[in-house]
Amino acid sequence: MLYKICLLPFSYLFQTNCIFAIHLVSIVILTFLVMAVVKEIIVDSGTLYVWHITESLEELRASLQLSSTSQERLTKMKSENHQKAFLAVRQVLRQVNIADVDLCYDTNGKPSLCTGKHISISHSFDYAIVAISKKNIGVDVELIRDKIIRLSGKFCNERELALAPVSLEDKKEYLTEIWSVKEALFKMCNSRSLSFAQDMDVDVKQKQAKISQGDFKINMHYQTFRIEHYVFVVSY
């Protein structure tokens, strides 16, 4: 099923038996296709596609025409979860009429489309997310887990740590959002030299982030939403 969710300039909370509650800048328009649930979210100059991975490998592989490069990558993957996520991304592309051969990767692993549009990809356990835009865009999805607290010193700066909530559950969500935003920014900048803790700063309340590395400085906006215990982020 394909759910089309358009963002509107007011807060809205929508929930039915077949769609999870998403509290964003807003929601509403539904269409349907076969297979897994895909949530289509219109943001700025692009679109997000969220796939809930519930199928078997065989079901995800069905009807796909993989390039020789993709088939080779899939064969080398040892984790079934990674294989499913890889195929779920290709299913999303197929449903929006983008052939697998039109997706390529640079030497840093950043994906791009032969059409000239920008694309960003992420997956975590039961979900895969794809963003396609006329402008540079970054996405990330993360499952909220206890270990985020133990790792927070590796990717948060002092200001971000000082503003962390006291409540354990709120703190885990807060830190997961920061990590996810920085992952999305990292994908946008496509620079392996960026330090998450030193070069990036995230303002969770304002939904803004900035990167500062030497003479390179840039301010970004982002949006986030929850599905189950997952945090989804798109930056642009």
Backbone bond lengths (Angstrom), bond angles and torsions (degrees), N, CA, C in turn:
res aa  C-N    CA-C-N  psi(-1)  N-CA   C-N-CA  omega(-1)  CA-C   N-CA-C  phi
1 M - - - 1.469 - - 1.517 110.00 -
2 L 1.294 116.19 142.06 1.450 121.43 178.80 1.514 109.20 -113.37
3 Y 1.299 116.84 120.25 1.459 121.96 176.69 1.514 108.06 -104.46
4 K 1.308 116.67 126.84 1.455 120.39 176.78 1.510 108.23 -101.64
5 I 1.330 116.59 121.50 1.462 121.66 -175.23 1.516 108.82 -121.21
6 C 1.316 117.62 113.12 1.460 121.18 -177.77 1.521 110.12 -97.78
7 L 1.317 116.76 134.80 1.456 120.97 178.30 1.521 109.83 -83.39
8 L 1.335 115.98 130.23 1.453 122.29 -179.67 1.518 109.12 -119.07
9 P 1.336 118.57 159.29 1.467 120.53 -174.93 1.521 114.80 -79.39
10 F 1.337 117.71 47.39 1.452 120.80 172.59 1.516 107.30 -158.74
11 S 1.338 116.68 159.11 1.465 120.11 -178.74 1.516 109.97 -79.68
12 Y 1.315 114.78 140.12 1.461 119.10 -176.13 1.518 108.40 -151.92
13 L 1.295 116.82 145.77 1.462 120.30 177.98 1.516 108.21 -127.84
14 F 1.326 115.92 121.25 1.453 120.69 -173.67 1.520 109.32 -124.86
15 Q 1.314 116.98 137.33 1.459 118.36 179.68 1.524 110.28 -152.13
16 T 1.351 116.33 134.46 1.458 121.42 171.85 1.510 107.34 -134.38
17 N 1.320 116.55 -177.28 1.461 119.61 -179.95 1.517 112.31 -70.42
18 C 1.336 117.72 -19.83 1.457 119.05 -174.74 1.522 112.38 -112.12
19 I 1.312 117.62 6.36 1.468 119.10 177.63 1.520 108.71 -140.02
20 F 1.324 117.27 138.08 1.451 121.51 179.56 1.523 109.63 -75.52
21 A 1.324 116.55 152.31 1.459 120.69 177.29 1.515 109.48 -67.11
22 I 1.316 116.27 133.00 1.457 121.44 176.98 1.524 107.12 -128.79
23 H 1.321 117.86 122.18 1.454 121.39 179.14 1.517 107.23 -105.96
24 L 1.329 116.09 103.44 1.453 121.61 -173.47 1.502 107.09 -131.66
25 V 1.335 115.33 -147.00 1.449 117.67 171.89 1.506 107.33 -86.20
26 S 1.359 117.36 -12.20 1.454 123.16 159.20 1.502 120.79 146.33
27 I 1.314 113.08 -177.34 1.437 115.01 -162.07 1.524 113.61 -149.80
28 V 1.291 119.16 145.28 1.467 117.93 152.46 1.511 117.55 160.45
29 I 1.139 138.23 112.61 1.437 143.44 167.10 1.514 106.77 162.81
30 L 1.298 116.04 124.84 1.454 119.00 -175.59 1.523 111.08 -121.16
31 T 1.333 116.22 135.76 1.451 121.37 169.20 1.512 106.33 -134.03
32 F 1.323 118.01 167.27 1.459 119.06 -173.42 1.522 112.35 -132.05
33 L 1.319 115.47 141.04 1.454 123.37 172.55 1.519 107.11 -133.75
34 V 1.337 115.97 177.60 1.453 119.09 178.85 1.511 111.09 -82.42
35 M 1.302 114.09 170.81 1.448 125.73 176.35 1.516 112.07 77.13
36 A 1.352 115.92 -151.86 1.462 120.24 -171.89 1.516 112.07 -67.99
37 V 1.315 114.10 171.10 1.457 120.08 179.50 1.520 109.67 -77.47
38 V 1.302 116.22 127.09 1.451 121.59 173.24 1.514 107.23 -120.81
39 K 1.312 116.84 128.69 1.454 120.53 175.45 1.516 107.16 -102.21
40 E 1.302 115.96 124.47 1.459 121.71 -178.41 1.522 108.23 -105.49
41 I 1.323 117.27 117.55 1.456 122.09 -173.67 1.523 109.72 -120.24
42 I 1.317 116.82 120.93 1.457 121.62 -179.47 1.520 109.12 -85.56
43 V 1.337 118.04 121.41 1.463 121.98 178.02 1.521 110.13 -133.38
44 D 1.321 116.12 130.32 1.456 121.50 175.61 1.523 109.79 47.42
45 S 1.339 117.72 -118.21 1.463 120.74 -177.87 1.522 112.00 -102.59
46 G 1.324 116.94 19.00 1.459 119.43 -176.15 1.516 113.43 -142.07
47 T 1.326 114.67 -175.18 1.459 122.13 -178.37 1.517 110.28 -136.26
48 L 1.336 115.64 138.74 1.466 122.29 175.16 1.520 109.13 -103.77
49 Y 1.325 115.67 139.72 1.460 121.47 175.60 1.521 108.15 -123.32
50 V 1.324 116.89 118.68 1.464 121.70 -178.27 1.525 109.17 -110.38
51 W 1.321 116.12 121.70 1.469 121.55 -177.68 1.524 109.93 -110.68
52 H 1.320 116.02 124.46 1.459 121.63 174.82 1.525 107.61 -87.72
53 I 1.319 117.01 113.59 1.464 121.53 -174.00 1.529 109.88 -82.68
54 T 1.321 115.42 100.70 1.466 121.21 179.65 1.528 111.57 -119.85
55 E 1.336 117.36 -7.97 1.461 121.75 -174.00 1.531 112.52 -86.76
56 S 1.303 114.80 165.82 1.461 121.32 172.52 1.528 108.47 -79.69
57 L 1.321 116.36 168.08 1.463 120.38 176.25 1.526 111.10 -58.43
58 E 1.321 115.98 -41.25 1.462 120.62 -178.21 1.529 111.01 -64.04
59 E 1.321 116.49 -41.11 1.469 120.04 179.34 1.518 111.01 -66.49
60 L 1.324 117.25 -40.20 1.461 120.36 179.78 1.526 111.57 -69.59
61 R 1.325 116.25 -32.65 1.470 120.90 -178.63 1.519 111.74 -74.43
62 A 1.338 117.06 -25.69 1.459 122.00 -176.59 1.523 111.38 -59.42
63 S 1.316 115.58 139.49 1.474 124.36 175.33 1.524 114.38 69.82
64 L 1.334 117.91 2.90 1.463 119.86 178.57 1.523 111.03 -91.14
65 Q 1.319 116.02 141.72 1.460 122.04 173.09 1.523 107.38 -114.15
66 L 1.321 115.74 94.71 1.459 120.84 -176.77 1.520 111.09 -83.63
67 S 1.326 115.23 144.27 1.462 120.05 173.49 1.526 108.38 -70.22
68 S 1.320 117.32 164.04 1.467 120.61 179.38 1.524 110.83 -62.13
69 T 1.336 116.48 -34.95 1.466 120.88 178.56 1.526 110.87 -65.73
70 S 1.338 116.31 -45.02 1.466 120.45 179.49 1.520 111.30 -65.45
71 Q 1.328 116.35 -40.44 1.459 119.88 179.46 1.525 110.89 -62.43
72 E 1.330 115.78 -38.81 1.462 120.52 178.51 1.523 110.91 -66.24
73 R 1.343 116.62 -43.05 1.466 120.87 178.03 1.526 110.69 -62.07
74 L 1.324 116.37 -43.37 1.464 121.22 -178.98 1.530 110.78 -62.27
75 T 1.308 116.50 -42.62 1.465 121.64 -178.76 1.525 111.75 -62.97
76 K 1.331 116.42 -33.57 1.462 120.97 -177.54 1.530 113.23 -79.54
77 M 1.331 116.79 -14.26 1.466 120.05 -179.20 1.521 110.68 -74.09
78 K 1.321 117.06 124.96 1.460 121.48 -178.44 1.528 112.57 -89.29
79 S 1.331 116.35 -24.91 1.463 120.68 -178.32 1.528 110.68 -88.39
80 E 1.328 116.46 128.19 1.459 119.91 177.43 1.522 111.10 -65.06
81 N 1.331 117.74 -34.73 1.467 120.64 177.20 1.520 111.10 -61.53
82 H 1.330 117.35 -41.48 1.461 120.79 178.53 1.525 110.78 -66.89
83 Q 1.326 116.47 -38.78 1.459 120.14 177.93 1.526 110.81 -63.03
84 K 1.330 116.30 -43.33 1.463 120.35 179.42 1.529 111.17 -63.63
85 A 1.327 116.33 -43.63 1.465 120.03 179.49 1.523 110.41 -63.11
86 F 1.317 116.70 -42.56 1.464 122.36 178.71 1.526 110.45 -58.20
87 L 1.325 116.45 -45.80 1.462 121.00 -179.42 1.526 112.07 -72.55
88 A 1.332 117.32 -34.69 1.469 120.56 177.66 1.523 110.67 -61.43
89 V 1.330 116.39 -40.35 1.469 120.64 177.00 1.526 109.82 -60.99
90 R 1.328 117.10 -42.70 1.477 120.43 179.44 1.527 111.29 -67.81
91 Q 1.334 117.26 -31.53 1.459 119.70 175.92 1.530 110.80 -66.91
92 V 1.328 115.94 -39.47 1.469 119.67 176.22 1.522 109.83 -59.90
93 L 1.332 116.36 -48.23 1.462 120.54 -179.34 1.525 111.06 -60.57
94 R 1.321 116.53 -40.80 1.471 120.07 179.20 1.521 111.06 -61.88
95 Q 1.342 116.74 -40.39 1.463 119.87 -177.89 1.524 112.50 -70.23
96 V 1.326 117.55 -21.25 1.473 119.97 177.55 1.529 110.30 -106.22
97 N 1.343 115.40 20.91 1.470 122.69 172.87 1.527 114.19 62.58
98 I 1.329 116.04 39.40 1.464 121.12 173.37 1.526 107.84 -115.12
99 A 1.321 116.53 121.68 1.460 121.30 -178.62 1.523 110.52 -74.42
100 D 1.315 116.00 150.28 1.464 120.70 179.57 1.527 111.65 -59.60
101 V 1.330 116.76 -33.32 1.472 120.21 -179.28 1.523 112.01 -68.50
102 D 1.339 117.00 -16.76 1.466 120.76 178.98 1.524 112.47 -82.30
103 L 1.339 116.85 -6.55 1.465 121.65 178.75 1.526 109.10 -100.99
104 C 1.333 115.69 125.99 1.465 119.30 178.76 1.532 109.27 -137.03
105 Y 1.336 115.85 169.23 1.464 122.04 -175.95 1.524 109.87 -130.58
106 D 1.360 116.31 143.76 1.458 119.24 176.17 1.530 109.71 -87.43
107 T 1.324 116.43 -174.34 1.472 120.56 -175.64 1.527 112.70 -66.51
108 N 1.342 117.54 -21.77 1.471 121.27 176.95 1.525 112.55 -88.44
109 G 1.337 115.90 -3.99 1.457 119.66 -178.81 1.514 114.10 90.45
110 K 1.344 117.34 6.52 1.473 120.45 179.35 1.529 109.20 -77.11
111 P 1.337 117.59 126.32 1.466 120.15 -179.68 1.522 112.31 -78.47
112 S 1.317 115.91 155.16 1.465 121.69 174.92 1.521 108.28 -150.51
113 L 1.329 115.90 164.47 1.454 121.55 179.60 1.521 110.12 -113.31
114 C 1.319 116.05 143.97 1.463 120.73 179.36 1.523 111.77 -65.62
115 T 1.331 117.17 -18.67 1.465 121.27 179.63 1.524 112.02 -72.45
116 G 1.341 116.62 -13.52 1.457 120.58 -178.04 1.513 112.88 98.01
117 K 1.332 117.09 -11.60 1.462 119.99 177.75 1.526 110.16 -77.14
118 H 1.330 115.13 157.45 1.465 121.22 178.45 1.523 109.79 -87.73
119 I 1.322 115.64 148.64 1.458 120.97 178.22 1.522 109.39 -140.15
120 S 1.317 116.50 142.94 1.460 121.80 175.05 1.524 107.87 -135.59
121 I 1.331 116.61 142.75 1.460 122.18 -172.41 1.527 110.39 -133.08
122 S 1.331 115.90 142.06 1.465 120.17 174.46 1.524 109.00 -153.05
123 H 1.320 116.01 155.70 1.462 120.13 175.11 1.521 109.64 -153.17
124 S 1.322 114.88 152.60 1.464 121.45 178.08 1.522 108.29 -154.48
125 F 1.326 116.70 109.31 1.461 122.48 177.67 1.533 112.35 53.72
126 D 1.344 118.95 -102.58 1.468 121.48 -172.31 1.526 114.74 -90.76
127 Y 1.325 118.54 3.36 1.461 120.09 -176.88 1.521 112.07 -133.48
128 A 1.337 113.96 144.48 1.464 121.24 171.92 1.520 106.89 -128.09
129 I 1.320 116.63 145.80 1.460 121.05 -179.21 1.523 109.79 -135.04
130 V 1.330 115.35 138.23 1.461 122.22 179.25 1.523 107.73 -130.26
131 A 1.323 117.19 134.15 1.465 121.61 175.46 1.518 108.55 -119.75
132 I 1.324 116.50 133.79 1.462 122.30 177.14 1.518 107.41 -126.07
133 S 1.331 116.08 130.01 1.463 119.76 -172.73 1.527 111.36 -150.41
134 K 1.326 115.01 158.03 1.465 120.63 173.18 1.524 110.53 -75.42
135 K 1.340 116.10 -20.37 1.462 121.54 -179.13 1.525 109.86 -115.95
136 N 1.320 115.70 167.65 1.458 120.54 177.05 1.529 109.63 -59.71
137 I 1.311 117.03 136.19 1.458 121.66 -174.83 1.527 108.93 -148.62
138 G 1.330 116.27 151.27 1.460 120.21 178.22 1.517 110.32 -136.10
139 V 1.324 117.08 141.41 1.463 120.87 177.89 1.523 110.23 -132.36
140 D 1.320 114.99 157.38 1.456 120.21 173.39 1.523 108.75 -156.55
141 V 1.313 115.74 147.95 1.463 122.01 173.27 1.515 107.29 -132.01
142 E 1.330 116.02 136.15 1.461 121.33 -178.77 1.524 109.88 -138.77
143 L 1.309 115.57 138.33 1.457 121.52 171.13 1.529 108.43 -79.29
144 I 1.330 116.80 131.23 1.467 120.69 179.03 1.528 108.56 -72.19
145 R 1.337 116.04 119.88 1.471 120.65 -177.32 1.526 110.62 -134.20
146 D 1.323 115.45 158.66 1.464 121.00 -178.00 1.526 112.36 -61.65
147 K 1.324 117.93 -33.92 1.459 121.03 -172.90 1.525 113.16 -66.82
148 I 1.347 117.66 -12.72 1.461 120.44 179.91 1.528 110.82 -61.98
149 I 1.335 117.64 -32.05 1.468 121.41 179.68 1.525 110.33 -67.93
150 R 1.308 116.30 -43.07 1.474 120.80 -179.77 1.528 111.73 -65.24
151 L 1.326 117.08 -31.43 1.464 121.38 -176.32 1.524 113.61 -93.11
152 S 1.329 117.57 -5.74 1.469 121.45 -171.00 1.527 113.92 -56.61
153 G 1.325 118.06 -33.85 1.460 120.67 -179.44 1.511 113.82 -66.34
154 K 1.326 117.22 -16.78 1.465 121.15 -179.13 1.527 112.81 -83.74
155 F 1.355 117.14 -20.89 1.464 118.25 -176.65 1.531 113.74 -128.38
156 C 1.327 118.75 -7.22 1.469 121.93 178.73 1.524 110.88 -103.60
157 N 1.337 116.02 146.10 1.461 119.66 172.15 1.531 109.21 -89.40
158 E 1.317 117.16 176.96 1.468 121.16 -175.57 1.525 112.25 -62.37
159 R 1.327 116.98 -39.54 1.466 120.31 -179.11 1.527 110.21 -63.42
160 E 1.320 116.86 -45.94 1.463 120.97 -179.23 1.529 111.48 -62.91
161 L 1.310 116.74 -41.02 1.468 120.62 179.25 1.525 111.59 -66.37
162 A 1.338 116.02 -37.90 1.467 120.48 -178.55 1.526 112.07 -66.53
163 L 1.339 116.94 -26.60 1.463 121.23 -177.78 1.530 113.06 -92.94
164 A 1.307 117.45 2.85 1.467 120.91 -178.69 1.528 110.89 -64.09
165 P 1.329 118.57 138.22 1.471 121.82 178.92 1.529 111.80 -61.94
166 V 1.316 115.83 158.42 1.464 121.07 179.19 1.527 110.87 -79.02
167 S 1.336 116.19 -40.99 1.462 121.25 179.89 1.527 110.36 -58.35
168 L 1.321 117.13 133.97 1.460 121.91 -177.32 1.524 112.02 -59.85
169 E 1.329 117.42 -47.16 1.462 120.96 -178.36 1.522 111.25 -65.83
170 D 1.341 116.63 -43.51 1.465 120.39 178.36 1.525 110.83 -64.37
171 K 1.315 115.87 -36.85 1.465 120.67 -179.78 1.522 110.82 -65.89
172 K 1.316 116.88 -41.25 1.468 120.50 179.14 1.527 110.84 -63.93
173 E 1.334 116.52 -41.83 1.464 119.50 179.01 1.531 110.58 -67.12
174 Y 1.325 116.89 -42.16 1.467 122.64 179.09 1.530 110.68 -58.99
175 L 1.323 116.71 -49.26 1.465 121.05 -178.30 1.525 111.62 -68.43
176 T 1.330 116.72 -36.03 1.465 120.04 177.45 1.517 110.51 -64.89
177 E 1.333 116.51 -38.88 1.467 119.83 177.71 1.525 110.67 -63.13
178 I 1.319 117.27 -44.61 1.466 120.50 179.51 1.527 110.65 -61.02
179 W 1.326 116.45 -46.74 1.461 120.22 178.86 1.532 111.00 -59.85
180 S 1.331 116.01 -44.82 1.456 120.96 -177.33 1.527 111.52 -65.51
181 V 1.331 116.88 -40.58 1.470 120.69 177.42 1.525 110.19 -61.66
182 K 1.306 116.41 -44.77 1.466 120.09 -178.38 1.527 111.43 -67.42
183 E 1.314 117.16 -33.76 1.464 120.66 174.36 1.527 110.09 -63.02
184 A 1.335 116.66 -44.26 1.461 120.95 179.91 1.527 110.91 -63.87
185 L 1.336 116.83 -42.06 1.469 120.93 178.07 1.522 111.15 -64.70
186 F 1.313 116.27 -40.73 1.462 121.94 179.35 1.528 110.40 -59.15
187 K 1.329 116.18 -40.80 1.462 120.67 178.53 1.525 111.17 -66.87
188 M 1.329 116.72 -37.74 1.459 120.35 179.83 1.524 111.62 -65.77
189 C 1.326 116.21 -44.84 1.468 120.79 -175.42 1.522 112.54 -76.83
190 N 1.331 116.39 -26.86 1.464 121.08 176.50 1.524 112.13 55.53
191 S 1.337 115.62 41.37 1.469 121.33 179.32 1.518 109.25 -124.19
192 R 1.314 116.85 120.22 1.461 121.36 -178.49 1.526 112.76 -73.66
193 S 1.333 117.20 -11.09 1.467 119.85 -175.92 1.524 113.43 -87.87
194 L 1.333 118.18 -6.76 1.464 121.08 -177.85 1.527 111.38 -69.33
195 S 1.331 115.79 135.04 1.461 122.02 174.86 1.524 109.13 -99.30
196 F 1.327 117.07 125.64 1.458 120.74 -179.86 1.525 111.32 -61.59
197 A 1.307 117.77 -40.18 1.464 121.50 -175.73 1.522 112.52 -81.28
198 Q 1.322 117.88 -36.42 1.461 121.13 -172.78 1.524 114.06 -96.27
199 D 1.322 118.13 -33.42 1.467 120.89 -172.20 1.522 114.20 -102.94
200 M 1.325 117.62 -9.49 1.464 120.57 -177.32 1.525 110.95 -122.99
201 D 1.325 115.64 143.77 1.465 120.96 178.06 1.524 108.59 -138.77
202 V 1.327 116.76 129.94 1.461 122.06 -176.41 1.520 110.27 -117.74
203 D 1.334 116.01 128.50 1.463 122.43 174.78 1.522 107.22 -103.85
204 V 1.320 116.53 99.18 1.457 121.84 -174.63 1.525 112.04 -63.88
205 K 1.334 117.81 -38.34 1.466 120.93 -178.54 1.525 111.98 -66.55
206 Q 1.330 116.83 -42.82 1.462 121.31 -177.37 1.525 112.84 -87.50
207 K 1.331 116.98 -8.90 1.464 122.06 -176.11 1.529 110.85 56.43
208 Q 1.306 114.54 46.96 1.459 121.81 177.92 1.526 109.38 -130.24
209 A 1.315 115.40 154.31 1.460 120.62 178.10 1.518 108.57 -144.74
210 K 1.313 115.65 153.86 1.458 119.21 177.54 1.521 110.13 -138.16
211 I 1.324 113.77 150.27 1.459 121.60 176.48 1.514 107.61 -119.12
212 S 1.306 116.63 131.95 1.462 121.88 179.27 1.523 108.50 -138.96
213 Q 1.323 115.01 109.82 1.464 120.96 179.55 1.527 108.06 -139.36
214 G 1.325 116.14 102.83 1.455 120.14 -176.03 1.517 110.63 63.11
215 D 1.333 116.72 -126.88 1.463 121.62 178.89 1.526 112.50 -82.33
216 F 1.319 116.68 -8.82 1.463 120.51 -178.37 1.526 109.97 -87.10
217 K 1.331 116.04 117.07 1.467 121.50 179.49 1.525 108.65 -137.31
218 I 1.315 115.73 135.49 1.461 119.73 179.86 1.527 110.09 -152.59
219 N 1.330 116.10 141.24 1.463 122.42 176.50 1.527 109.14 -107.78
220 M 1.316 116.80 136.56 1.455 121.46 -177.26 1.531 110.40 -128.75
221 H 1.315 115.09 156.69 1.465 121.78 172.13 1.527 108.23 -108.65
222 Y 1.307 115.57 156.61 1.460 118.44 175.66 1.517 110.09 -149.66
223 Q 1.313 115.42 162.31 1.460 122.52 174.19 1.523 108.16 -128.55
224 T 1.303 116.04 152.66 1.457 120.50 -178.80 1.521 110.29 -140.06
225 F 1.321 116.85 151.02 1.455 120.86 174.36 1.524 109.05 -151.13
226 R 1.316 114.76 162.74 1.463 121.88 -178.33 1.528 110.57 -112.64
227 I 1.315 115.92 140.94 1.457 123.01 165.72 1.522 105.46 -133.56
228 E 1.316 116.38 119.89 1.460 120.98 -175.04 1.539 108.78 53.82
229 H 1.338 117.05 -125.77 1.468 120.32 -179.48 1.530 111.68 -102.68
230 Y 1.316 115.88 27.59 1.461 121.12 -179.13 1.527 110.88 -111.24
231 V 1.325 115.57 142.51 1.464 122.25 173.52 1.526 108.04 -106.27
232 F 1.329 115.94 127.90 1.464 122.11 177.54 1.529 108.59 -112.42
233 V 1.319 116.31 137.05 1.467 121.21 -179.42 1.523 109.72 -133.79
234 V 1.331 115.84 139.23 1.460 121.41 170.01 1.517 107.37 -129.40
235 S 1.322 117.27 129.45 1.468 121.82 178.64 1.521 109.25 -118.02
236 Y 1.333 115.61 147.51 1.467 120.13 -177.35 1.517 110.14 -157.33
